[in-house]
Amino acid sequence: MEGGNRNERRAGRAEGRLDTTGFLALVGRFIDQANRENRKVDATQLHMAFLFAAARYNAHVAKAVLNVESHEQYVETMVNEYRDMLRQHLADPELG
């Protein structure tokens, strides 16, 4: 994610980079998709499907885009990122 002025943000989006607003909009679309699926699929199964999909996509990015040499180091980094995000959201009094 990146900030900057309007022109920098537009240039970043044109190159496929997300600023904070774009990042949060993309997150919102994923959450909207989960909420739509939750009408048909139990939340306890749905959250595992999303987690599995995220793991699969992250493995693809690691191998095909980033060419990560140390898979275990990448796993550790991703686990720590997820742990921090999950703790942050669990502490959010507006969730639930």
CYANA upper distance limits for C-alpha pairs under 8 A (distance plus 0.5 A):
  1 MET  CA     17 ARG  CA      7.56
  1 MET  CA     18 LEU  CA      5.66
  1 MET  CA     19 ASP  CA      5.11
  1 MET  CA     20 THR  CA      6.12
  1 MET  CA     23 PHE  CA      7.38
  2 GLU  CA      9 ARG  CA      8.19
  2 GLU  CA     18 LEU  CA      7.14
  2 GLU  CA     19 ASP  CA      4.98
  2 GLU  CA     20 THR  CA      6.82
  3 GLY  CA      9 ARG  CA      7.30
  3 GLY  CA     19 ASP  CA      6.08
  3 GLY  CA     20 THR  CA      7.20
  4 GLY  CA      8 GLU  CA      6.23
  4 GLY  CA      9 ARG  CA      6.72
  5 ASN  CA      9 ARG  CA      6.71
  6 ARG  CA     10 ARG  CA      6.65
  7 ASN  CA     11 ALA  CA      6.62
  8 GLU  CA     12 GLY  CA      6.55
  9 ARG  CA     13 ARG  CA      6.66
  9 ARG  CA     18 LEU  CA      8.34
  9 ARG  CA     19 ASP  CA      6.84
 10 ARG  CA     14 ALA  CA      6.66
 11 ALA  CA     15 GLU  CA      6.87
 12 GLY  CA     16 GLY  CA      6.78
 12 GLY  CA     17 ARG  CA      5.40
 12 GLY  CA     18 LEU  CA      7.18
 12 GLY  CA     19 ASP  CA      8.07
 13 ARG  CA     17 ARG  CA      5.50
 13 ARG  CA     18 LEU  CA      6.39
 13 ARG  CA     19 ASP  CA      8.15
 18 LEU  CA     22 GLY  CA      5.71
 18 LEU  CA     23 PHE  CA      5.93
 19 ASP  CA     23 PHE  CA      6.47
 20 THR  CA     24 LEU  CA      6.62
 21 THR  CA     25 ALA  CA      6.64
 22 GLY  CA     26 LEU  CA      6.66
 23 PHE  CA     27 VAL  CA      6.74
 24 LEU  CA     28 GLY  CA      6.58
 25 ALA  CA     29 ARG  CA      6.88
 26 LEU  CA     30 PHE  CA      7.00
 27 VAL  CA     31 ILE  CA      6.80
 28 GLY  CA     32 ASP  CA      6.53
 29 ARG  CA     33 GLN  CA      6.67
 30 PHE  CA     34 ALA  CA      6.78
 31 ILE  CA     35 ASN  CA      6.65
 32 ASP  CA     36 ARG  CA      6.72
 33 GLN  CA     37 GLU  CA      6.71
 34 ALA  CA     38 ASN  CA      6.49
 34 ALA  CA     46 LEU  CA      7.94
 35 ASN  CA     39 ARG  CA      7.36
 36 ARG  CA     40 LYS  CA      8.31
 37 GLU  CA     41 VAL  CA      6.40
 37 GLU  CA     46 LEU  CA      8.02
 38 ASN  CA     42 ASP  CA      6.55
 38 ASN  CA     43 ALA  CA      6.45
 38 ASN  CA     46 LEU  CA      7.35
 41 VAL  CA     45 GLN  CA      7.39
 41 VAL  CA     46 LEU  CA      6.62
 42 ASP  CA     46 LEU  CA      6.55
 43 ALA  CA     47 HIS  CA      6.42
 44 THR  CA     48 MET  CA      7.35
 45 GLN  CA     49 ALA  CA      6.86
 46 LEU  CA     50 PHE  CA      6.80
 47 HIS  CA     51 LEU  CA      6.63
 48 MET  CA     52 PHE  CA      6.49
 49 ALA  CA     53 ALA  CA      6.61
 50 PHE  CA     54 ALA  CA      6.58
 51 LEU  CA     55 ALA  CA      6.68
 52 PHE  CA     56 ARG  CA      6.64
 53 ALA  CA     57 TYR  CA      6.60
 54 ALA  CA     58 ASN  CA      6.48
 55 ALA  CA     59 ALA  CA      6.60
 56 ARG  CA     60 HIS  CA      6.83
 57 TYR  CA     61 VAL  CA      6.74
 58 ASN  CA     62 ALA  CA      6.57
 59 ALA  CA     63 LYS  CA      6.62
 60 HIS  CA     64 ALA  CA      6.09
 60 HIS  CA     65 VAL  CA      7.79
 61 VAL  CA     65 VAL  CA      5.34
 61 VAL  CA     66 LEU  CA      6.57
 61 VAL  CA     67 ASN  CA      8.49
 62 ALA  CA     66 LEU  CA      5.48
 62 ALA  CA     67 ASN  CA      6.30
 62 ALA  CA     68 VAL  CA      5.78
 62 ALA  CA     71 HIS  CA      8.45
 62 ALA  CA     74 TYR  CA      8.10
 63 LYS  CA     67 ASN  CA      5.33
 63 LYS  CA     68 VAL  CA      6.33
 68 VAL  CA     74 TYR  CA      7.71
 70 SER  CA     74 TYR  CA      6.89
 71 HIS  CA     75 VAL  CA      6.58
 72 GLU  CA     76 GLU  CA      6.62
 73 GLN  CA     77 THR  CA      6.71
 74 TYR  CA     78 MET  CA      6.65
 75 VAL  CA     79 VAL  CA      6.50
 76 GLU  CA     80 ASN  CA      6.64
 77 THR  CA     81 GLU  CA      6.72
 78 MET  CA     82 TYR  CA      6.61
 79 VAL  CA     83 ARG  CA      6.52
 80 ASN  CA     84 ASP  CA      6.69
 81 GLU  CA     85 MET  CA      6.73
 82 TYR  CA     86 LEU  CA      6.45
 83 ARG  CA     87 ARG  CA      6.62
 84 ASP  CA     88 GLN  CA      6.65
 85 MET  CA     89 HIS  CA      6.76
 86 LEU  CA     90 LEU  CA      6.55
 87 ARG  CA     91 ALA  CA      6.68
 88 GLN  CA     92 ASP  CA      7.08
 89 HIS  CA     95 LEU  CA      7.95
 90 LEU  CA     95 LEU  CA      8.01
